[in-house]
Amino acid sequence: MEGYVPVPVSLRDLYEEVRVSDANIRIPAEARDRLARVASAEGMSLRGYLSHLAGILLTPEERVARAEQARVALREWSGYDLSAGEQAAADAELDRRLGRAGAQ
C-alpha cells in the first residue's frame, strides 16, 4: 500500500492502552523512581509492573487462606497437624527470621 507506514506496537502495550483505565496514585518521587527502575530491570513499563504486582500480591485474608491450605496439605501428606501453640511458635520464629533478614 502506498503511503502506508507500519508502526511497531507491542501487543502488551496495545492491550494496556485498550483495557486499562488511568489512575493517579500519589507516592513520594523516590518510591516512584525506584519502582520504575525495578520495572525497567524486569523489562516492563511501570504501569505493567504495578499491574503485575496487583496480580500476585496477597491480601491478609488470602494469606490466611493459603496458610490453611498448606496446613491441610501437610496434614494429609504427613499426618502431622500443628497444635495452636506449635503454630504460634512457628509463626514467631518465622517473624524473627524475617526481621533478622530484613535488617541485613
C-alpha positions in Angstrom: 0.0 0.0 0.0 1.4 3.3 -1.0 1.8 5.8 1.8 1.3 3.1 4.5 4.0 3.2 7.2 3.9 0.3 9.7 4.2 1.4 13.3 5.7 -1.2 15.6 3.4 -1.7 18.5 3.8 -4.4 21.2 0.7 -6.4 21.9 1.2 -5.8 25.6 1.2 -2.0 25.2 -1.8 -2.2 22.9 -3.7 -4.3 25.5 -2.7 -1.9 28.3 -3.9 1.1 26.3 -7.2 -0.5 25.3 -8.2 -2.3 28.5 -6.7 -0.3 31.3 -8.1 3.0 32.7 -5.7 5.5 34.1 -5.4 6.2 37.8 -3.3 8.7 39.7 -1.5 7.4 42.7 0.4 9.9 44.9 3.6 8.5 46.2 7.0 10.0 47.0 9.1 10.6 43.9 11.8 8.3 45.4 9.4 5.4 45.6 8.1 6.1 42.0 11.7 6.2 40.7 12.6 3.0 42.5 9.6 1.2 41.1 10.4 2.5 37.6 14.0 1.1 37.9 12.7 -2.2 39.1 10.1 -2.4 36.3 12.7 -1.5 33.7 15.1 -4.1 35.0 12.3 -6.7 34.6 11.7 -5.4 31.0 8.3 -3.9 31.9 6.7 -0.5 32.0 5.9 1.0 35.4 2.2 0.5 34.5 2.8 -3.1 33.6 4.9 -3.8 36.7 2.2 -2.3 39.0 -0.4 -4.4 37.3 1.8 -7.5 37.7 2.2 -6.7 41.5 -1.5 -6.2 41.9 -2.0 -9.7 40.4 0.5 -11.5 42.6 0.4 -9.8 46.0 -2.0 -11.3 48.5 -4.4 -9.6 50.9 -4.2 -10.6 54.6 -7.3 -12.8 54.1 -5.7 -14.5 51.1 -2.6 -15.2 53.1 -4.6 -16.8 55.9 -6.5 -18.9 53.3 -3.2 -20.0 51.7 -1.7 -20.9 55.1 -4.7 -23.0 55.9 -4.4 -24.8 52.6 -0.8 -25.5 53.3 -1.6 -26.8 56.8 -4.3 -29.1 55.4 -1.9 -30.4 52.7 0.8 -31.0 55.3 -1.7 -32.9 57.5 -2.9 -35.0 54.5 0.6 -35.7 53.3 2.3 -36.5 56.6 -0.4 -36.9 59.1 1.2 -34.1 61.2 -1.1 -31.4 62.5 0.3 -28.4 64.3 -1.3 -27.5 67.6 -2.3 -23.9 68.1 0.8 -23.4 70.4 3.1 -25.0 67.8 1.7 -22.9 65.1 2.2 -19.7 67.2 5.8 -20.7 68.0 6.5 -21.4 64.3 4.9 -18.0 63.3 7.0 -16.3 65.9 10.2 -18.0 64.7 9.4 -17.1 61.1 8.8 -13.4 62.1 12.1 -13.4 64.0 14.0 -14.8 61.0 12.3 -12.4 58.5 13.1 -9.5 60.8 16.7 -10.5 61.0 16.9 -11.0 57.2 15.3 -7.6 56.7 17.9 -5.9 58.9 20.8 -7.2 56.9 
